[in-house]
Amino acid sequence: MTTLLAKWFVKDYQDVENPRVRAAYGRLAGITGIICNLILFAFKLLAGLLSGSVSIMADAFNNLSDTGSSVVTMAGLKMASRPADPEHPFGHGRIEYMSGFIVSLLITLVGVELFKSSAEKIASPEALSVNAVTVVVLAASIAVKLWMCFFNRSLGKRVNAAAFKATALDSLTDSIATAAVLVAVGVSAIFKVNIDPYMGLVVAAFIVYTGLKTAKETLDPLLGTPPDPELVKEIEKQVLAYDGFLGVHDLIVHNYGPGRSFVSLHVEVPYNVDILRCHEQIDLCEREVGEKLHLEMVIHMDPIVTDDPDVLQAKAGMAAALQEIDPALTLHDFRMVKGEQRSNLIFDVVIPPAFSMSHKELRERLDKSAAGLNPSYRCVVNLDLDYTRCRD
């Protein structure tokens, strides 16, 4: 169903990295959400007025707020598709995350209002008037909301948009909330016990939790999160396929919205390579890998010694020492400055976020290991944080 609607209403629907196509998906999701939620609001409002149920009334206004969420999603994806300008040289892609955050705030506010209304009904209970129309409206609402959940989730996976995923989760919580309301109505009709306001409290707490969880998920990309490990592996694989590139390090992915990622990295090359040919290879790599993976790439060249036995032996020894300390530690940019009385081993160590040893202790351990290789060796170490891994 999702693919069929995409074919009908989204031109070039498979080009999901294109901001124009993403905006079209936003319009499709937004218009669908507005139509469905307005219909549900009207019928639930009628059912709530007829039955006197606070939970049904709150559920109705929850659907009305979802209409606003759909408008926000449409506006967010439309604004995110705008090209870069002098004030925003990296484009407007992060507006997608902001629109998802606004949707999560609306979810939370609805939960808070439902909680207040339910608490008031507990303090001043009122009898419910249950009829077949109420049951049919609630059951139909659950079915519609479940379809909207799967629809938006499918769109979210298709275009990798946080706003769609937030809307899908909102639809799922709506269906659960309505199911809880239906249970309360059924208990009231069968057992003549009014649990409607208490069920409203449970639903409200669930909605607030969902809103806060969604807010965190949409804020994380704005604050900065590690890149997808599969993307990191693919970048390294593609770069190291070029002739003369021996290693990759200091890889950082800057996310400015879906389809707008900028990558900077260092490649190690033999120190005695032809500099002009190496520069040509780097330019070629930046262009070809960037186009293939839809990235803007900047590559820095690091020359390393590959034919000095002393350097290679010292490098292997220090790499082994790091593995003994923590298998997650790696080194790069290794070079040796030889002197008559002492030789400096100069290199960078990449530290994972979860590494607990102090920098001072790590340097002392490395100095001890270097002296074990040769009493004249001294370490000059720069410690780098690994930006491609999550904190454990």
N, C-alpha and C positions, 0 to 999 in steps of 0.2 A: 504493500500500500504506500509506504514512504517513497520507494523508488518510483512508483507510478506518478505520485503527486509531483515529485522532483522533475520528472521528464516533462510533465505538463506545464509547470509554472516557473521552472528555473532553466534559463538558457545556459548551455554549456555546463550542465549540472555536475559533471564529473571533474571539472577543473576547480577543486575545492580550495586551492591555495590562492585563487584569484579573488581579491577583495570585492569586486563587483558581483561575483557569483555568491560569495558569502553573504553579501547584503541581500541578494535575492532569496537565499535560504531564510534569512531573518524575516523578510516580508511574508514568506510562506508560513513560517511558524507563528508569527505574530497575528496574522489575519485569522489563521485557524484557531488560535487560542482565544482571540477576541470573540469570534462567533460562538464557539462552544461555551465559554464562560458566561457570556451574556444570556444565552438560553438557559443555562443551569441556574443563574442568579434569579431570573424571572420565575421559574417554576419552584425553586426552593423558597423564595420569598413568599410565594402564594401558599405553599405547604406549611411554612412556619407560622404565617398569620392564621391559617385555619386550625392548626393544632395547638398553638401557643407554646411551642417548643423553643427554648432559648438556644439549644444546640443546633437546631435546623436553621434558625435565623442567623446565627453566627456563621454557619457553614455557607449560607447564601452570600453574606457579605465577604466571606473568604473568596468565593468565586468572583465577586466584583473586584476585589483587590488583584486577583489573578489577571483580570482584564487589563488593569494598569501595568502589571508585570509584562504582559505581552507587548504593550505599547513601548515599555522601556527597552525590551529586547530588540524590537524593530528599530527603535531610534539608535540604540547602541551599535548594532551591526551596520546601520547606515552611516553613522558618524565614523566608525572604525574603517570604513572603506575609503574614506577621503585620502587623497595622496599627501605626501609630505609637503610641508610649507616652511618658510623661513623660521617660524616660531616653533615648529615641530619637525625637525629634519629627519627623524626616524619614523615618521608617519603617526597615525592615530590608532593603531591596532590595539593598544591596551584599554581603549574604551570598552572593548568586549568584556574585559574582566570587571571593569567598573559597573557595567550594566548588570552583570551577574551578581555583584555585591548589592546593588540596589534591590534586585529581586529578593535576595536573602533577607534584607532589612524589612521588606514588605511582609515576608513570611513571618518573621519574628513579631512584628507589630500586630498582625492578625492573631497570633497565638496569645499575646498579652491581653488583647481586648476580649478574646474568648474566655480567658481565665477570669477576668474581672466580671464578665457577665454571668459566668457559671457560679462564681462565689456569691453574687447578689441573689441568684435564684435559690441557692442553698439557704441563705438567710431568710428569703421570703418565697417559699415554694408555691407553685401554682399547678393546678391539675392540667394534664395533657388531654387533648381530644384527637385520638388516633383514628385514621380512616384509610381506606385502600389507596386513595390518591397519594397520601403521604408516603406509603410504602413503595409504590411504583416510582414516584419521583426520586426517592433516595436510591433505589436499586439501579435505576437508569443512570443516575449521576455517577455511581461507582463504576459502571461499565464505561461511560464516556471518559472519566478521568483516568482509568487504566489505559484506555486506548491513547489518550494524550500523553501519558507517561512513556509508553513504548514509542510513540511517534517522535517526541522530542529527544528521547534517548538515542534513537536511531539517527536523527539529525546531528546530535552532539558527537556521535562516533564518526559520522560521515565527514564532518567539517572540523572536528576537534575544537568546539566552541564551548567555553565555560558557561555562557549564558543559557545555551540549550540544555546543558546538563543540570544546571540549577533549576530550570523550568520543569524538567522531567522529574526531578526529585520533589519539587513542589506538587506536581500532579499526583505522584504516588502518595504523599502525605495527605493530600486532599481525599483520595479514595479511601485511605485507612480511617481518616477522621469521619467521613460519611458512613463508613461501615460501622464505626462505633456508635454513631448517632442512630443508625438503623437498629442496632442491638438494643439501645436504650428505649427506642420506641416500641420494639417488640416485647421487651420485659414489662413495659408499662401497660401494654394492651392485654398481655396474657396473665400476668401476676398482679396487676393493679398496684405496682410499686414504682414510684417515680424516681428513677436513677438518672434522669436526663441531666441535671446540673452536675452530678458527680462524674458522669461520663464526659461532660464538657470539660471538666478540670483535667482529666487524663488526656483528652485530645489536645487541649491547650498546651500542656507540658510537652507533648510529643512534637507539636508544631514549633514551639520555641526552640527545642533542641535541634530540630532539623534546620531551622533558620540560622542558628549560630554555627552549626557545622558547615552549612553551605557558604556562609560568610567567610569562614576560615579558608575554605577551598578556593574561593575566588580572590581572596586577598593574597594568598601565597605567591602567585605569579607576579603580583605587583611588588611584593617585598623582595622577591628573588629566590628561586629554588634551583637545585641542581638539575642539569639537563637530563633528558631521557637516556639511560645507560646504553640502549640500543643505538641511539643517534651518535653517542660518543664513539662506540665501537665502529660504526659505519664510517664516521669521519676519519678515524685513525686508519682503518683499512683502505679507504680510498686514497688518502694522502701517501701512505707508505707504498702504494703500488707504483709510484713514480720513481724513475731511475735516479739513484744517488741519495735518496732520503733514507736515513738510517734509524731515525727515531722521532717520536712526537711527544711533546710535553707542554706544560703551561697552557692547556686548552681551556678556553673560557667561552661559554655560549651566553650571549646577551639577548634576552627575549623581549621584543617590543610588540608582542602580539602574535597570534597565529599567522604563520607565513612571513614573519618579519623578524628573523633571527640573524644576529651578527656573531661571527665566530672569529676569535683570534687564537693563534697557536704558534708554537716554535717547532721547527724541524731541524734535526741534526744532520749535518752533511760533512764529508771528509774535508779537513782543513786545506788540503792541497788541490781541491777541485777547481776547475775553470770558473771564475766568479761570474763571468758573463753568461755562460751556459747554465749555471746554477740559478741565476736570477731569472733566466728565461723559463726554466722548469717551475720555479715558484709562481711566476705570473700565470703560466698555463694551468697549474694546479688550482690556484685561486679561482680562475674563471670556470674551468671544467667541473670541479667538485662543487663549487658554489651553485652552478646552474643545475647540476644533477640533483642536489639535495635541497634546493631552494633556500640557499644561505648566502649572506654576504661575508666573504672571507678575507682575512688579513693574515699573512704568514710571515714570521720572522725567521731569519736564517741563523743557526748556531753552528759554527765550525768546530769539529772535534778531531783530536789526534787519533789515527787508526793504525799507525805503523811503528809506534814506539813501545817496545816490550815492557819497559819500566812503567809507563803510563797505564798500559792495558792490565798489567799485573796488579798495580795499586788500585785501579778502578774495580777490578774483580774482587779484591780483598775487602774494599769498603762496602761494595754491594752485598757481599756475604755477611759482613758485620751488621748491616741494616736489617737483613733478613732474620738474624738471630734476635735482634731487639724487637722487631715487629714485622711480620711478612707483608704488611700493607705499605711499608716504607719503600720508596724508590729514590734513585738519584739520577741527575742529569747534568749536562754542561760540565763534565769532569775534565780538568786540566791540571798539569803539574808545572810548577815553577821551581827548577832545580837550582840549588846553591851548594857551596862548598861544605857548609856546616849543617844546613837544614834545607829541606825541600817542602814547599807548601802544596798541599793537595786542596785544590779549590773546586768546589762543586755545590750544587743545590740539592736539598732533600725535600721531597714532597711528603707532607704530613696529612693524613686523613683527619676529618673533623673529630672523630671519636678518640684520637690519640691522647692518652692521659699523662704521659711523662713530660716533665718540665723541659723547656728548651735548654736550660743550663745542664740538666742531667744528661740529655741526649748528646750535647756537645762533648761533655766529659767522657761519655762512653765511646764516642767516635774518636776522640783524641787517644784514648787508651788502645783502641783497635788499630789505629794508624801506627802508633809506636810499636805495637806488636809486629806489624809488617816490616817496619824499618825504624830504628831509633831516631833517625833524622827527620822523619815525616811529621808534619804539623798540619792540622785541618783548618781550612778557612771555609766555613759552611754558611750558606744562606738557606733559611728555612721557608718553604713555600706551603701555603694551604692548598689542598686539593679541592677545586671548585666543581668537580664533576661527580662528587659522591655525597650522599645524604649522611647526616649524623645518625649513627646507630642508636 
